[in-house]
């Protein structure tokens, strides 16, 4: 049966595990109509536009 020759130190173990659990930042793009930050390929919640076309009617 395979057995480790030496104990793995806490620092080495934690270095190996550290990169796995980091979260990626969400992708954001600017709305072409109002300039607000939105998720790509989604309708802007601020103005209701998507790709320069009004999809949702928003009252000013």
Secondary structure, 3 states (H helix, E strand, C coil): CCCCCCCCCHHHHHHHHHCCCCCCCCCCEECCCCCCEECCCCCCCCCCEECCEECCCCCC
